[in-house]
């Protein structure tokens, strides 16, 4: 349990090591999290998400720099899309260009968005717990994408900042429909570009349909010039106060825990199917039979399920 | 079985009705697919994917118009991001602006990307089967996003066209790493914009790492002006010939069936957890206990799993 002690003492190399172990699904890492689980719950988790090209990394850097100058201990997890079939980031970890790399109060880590065989965010969720135990005041989860991976990451966060940008074309329609429930705070970055105000207005209009007590603010930001960063931090702080004063922070964390539990149950089922009870052979045979039209996928599913239950 | 007969006769209203039934998980729809499953396998499924703002809809329209002028029967499924928590597209189906709407050889449908409680593409996969039985020669699956939903949709396709666009900024790095294994054919759309050739070159460089027999081509396209569309169709056709002549089409469809099967098994597990054996109460209690630090998520997972197995 040497690693556990080092983690509790705030040893950054122990943090890095444990996150790698979580990524590799080494049971020891989960044992350590289990043992130290009572030390979690202090970190505030902020998701930064939005479409490609929105400038999320720069924005995150600016927010983190501000917070770190106030003496806060911060972690950034940059979630990268990874290979769908091999499960690993092909080009290796993206090197995050940031002058925060040398800041002793900021821990930065790139992680792949998905694991083995469809598991999505187990590693990210594990990493959050490790960073929470480590003593981070804030954990930023930065993710590229509009869709499933983003949604899954959001389910691990207390406050989610949706970063939009002018010039998304027709897809703005689809994005707006998809993200309305995701964003707690909206930033329109690159606001010095044409169409920024229109984009902000369009988002505002969609948010008018929002019936919740919290009306997400929409802030114009030029991250590279540090414009709007203070305001954005204030919005995040206000959202946190809102969640805390209404008891909704607990509610949200319970909801997130539920998503994580369901995810873990699914992953355990997968590991039983593939690692333990050797159902892979049956699945492979049935997959071929489906293509040969010997069986349909729904009947095949019944057959697999009956076999699992018999074990 | 009136609906089944109408489907076999190519009745478009029956198709629309059946897809709605699949979305609503009505068992009758799956019974009809089971019954007519031997009629599947003729449609060629083409995925069109890429980041927001890449102009996928326009590109799809142009490709479909070309194919339809050759007398082909075509279906387009536009997969929209939907609300992560309610599971439904909040703003309703996006109305697809297209002059294909009145073309009797083209069937267009918007669908939500995800179902209830984490199920992703069951409805899409069901819709593909219905359209296949209906007699579509080509089924286009168009999806917004870079990440999980895109990857899941790709798992239903024979050929996937990855649509890129100049001006994605730093995120191009992450996207490239994520998409290398997804795209069979790459289009750089809006190629009249600055940086198009550079984007194409960057993609090309990443593809040089690809060790497969099939080297994905990268085509410069200006969809709104119909430029590069013929070339793109040719690439798709060549990829199809490659898959067919090498036996890889069957291999790919078996792989896709395997993904679908696993997905269906997961969804069945979820329906058992939530609909049948009333484990939702236990999950809710454990979720709360996790936040209260009474139990950690890994131990909670074990507990749920033990209960399922005892049923």
Interface residues (C-beta under 8 A of the other chain):
Chain A: X30 X33 X34 X37 X38 X40 X41 X51 X52 X53 X54 X55 X56 X57 X80 X81 X82 X83 X84 X85 X86 X89 X90 X91 X94 X113 X114 X117 X118 X120 X125 X143 X144 X145 X146 X147 X148 X149 X150 X151 X152 X154 X155 X167 X168 X169 X170 X171 X172 X173 X174 X175 X176 X177 X178 X179 X180 X181 X182 X206 X209 X250 X253 X254 X255 X257 X258 X260 X261 X262 X263 X264 X265 X266 X268 X269 X270 X273 X283 X284 X286 X287 X288 X290 X291 X293 X296 X297 X298 X299 X300 X301 X304 X305 X308 X309
Chain B: X30 X33 X34 X37 X38 X40 X41 X51 X52 X53 X54 X55 X56 X57 X80 X81 X82 X83 X84 X85 X86 X89 X90 X91 X94 X97 X113 X114 X117 X118 X120 X125 X143 X144 X145 X146 X147 X148 X149 X150 X151 X152 X154 X155 X167 X168 X169 X170 X171 X172 X173 X174 X175 X176 X177 X178 X179 X180 X181 X182 X206 X209 X250 X253 X254 X255 X257 X258 X260 X261 X262 X263 X264 X265 X266 X268 X269 X270 X273 X283 X284 X286 X287 X288 X290 X291 X293 X296 X297 X298 X299 X300 X301 X304 X305 X308 X309 X311
